[in-house]
Amino acid sequence: MAKQDKPPILKAFTSAVAALFGVQSDSNRQQDFAQSSPWPFILAGIIAIGCLVGILLGVTWLVTR
């Protein structure tokens, strides 16, 4: 097993954000799919999308105010 330099939740969140913006490397994507459980990545993706939607709504509200 490779040395993990980030906690699993932090790695899942950074991976989800990178994938959301389309900048994730192929090697990181392969490492993510090699994990035993997809749930940390699913949860991180849902949180990342929720944050993105919240930011977009907030900016829209500030601009149209």
C-alpha positions as CSV (number, residue, x, y, z in Angstrom):
1,M,0.0,0.0,0.0
2,A,1.3,3.4,-0.9
3,K,2.0,6.0,1.8
4,Q,-1.0,8.3,2.3
5,D,0.1,11.9,2.9
6,K,-3.4,13.2,3.3
7,P,-6.3,12.0,5.5
8,P,-8.9,10.0,3.5
9,I,-11.6,12.7,3.9
10,L,-9.2,15.5,2.8
11,K,-8.0,13.4,-0.1
12,A,-11.6,12.6,-1.1
13,F,-12.6,16.3,-0.9
14,T,-9.6,17.6,-3.0
15,S,-10.2,14.8,-5.5
16,A,-13.9,15.7,-5.8
17,V,-13.2,19.4,-6.3
18,A,-10.5,18.6,-8.9
19,A,-12.9,16.3,-10.8
20,L,-15.6,19.0,-10.5
21,F,-13.4,21.5,-12.3
22,G,-11.9,18.9,-14.7
23,V,-8.3,19.3,-13.6
24,Q,-7.8,15.9,-11.9
25,S,-4.8,13.9,-13.2
26,D,-5.3,10.4,-14.6
27,S,-3.1,8.9,-11.9
28,N,-5.1,10.4,-9.1
29,R,-8.3,9.2,-10.7
30,Q,-7.0,5.7,-10.9
31,Q,-5.9,5.9,-7.2
32,D,-9.4,7.0,-6.3
33,F,-11.0,4.1,-8.1
34,A,-8.7,1.7,-6.4
35,Q,-10.1,2.6,-3.0
36,S,-12.2,0.1,-1.2
37,S,-15.2,2.3,-0.6
38,P,-16.6,5.0,-2.8
39,W,-18.6,6.6,0.0
40,P,-16.0,9.3,1.0
41,F,-15.8,10.4,-2.6
42,I,-19.6,10.5,-3.0
43,L,-20.1,12.5,0.2
44,A,-17.2,14.9,-0.8
45,G,-18.7,15.4,-4.2
46,I,-22.2,16.2,-2.8
47,I,-20.6,18.6,-0.4
48,A,-18.5,20.3,-3.1
49,I,-21.5,20.7,-5.4
50,G,-23.6,22.1,-2.5
51,C,-20.8,24.6,-1.8
52,L,-20.6,25.6,-5.5
53,V,-24.3,26.1,-5.8
54,G,-24.4,28.1,-2.5
55,I,-21.6,30.3,-3.8
56,L,-23.3,30.9,-7.1
57,L,-26.6,31.7,-5.4
58,G,-24.8,34.1,-3.1
59,V,-23.0,35.9,-5.9
60,T,-26.2,36.1,-7.9
61,W,-28.1,37.5,-4.9
62,L,-25.3,40.1,-4.4
63,V,-25.2,41.2,-8.0
64,T,-29.0,41.5,-8.5
65,R,-29.6,43.2,-5.2
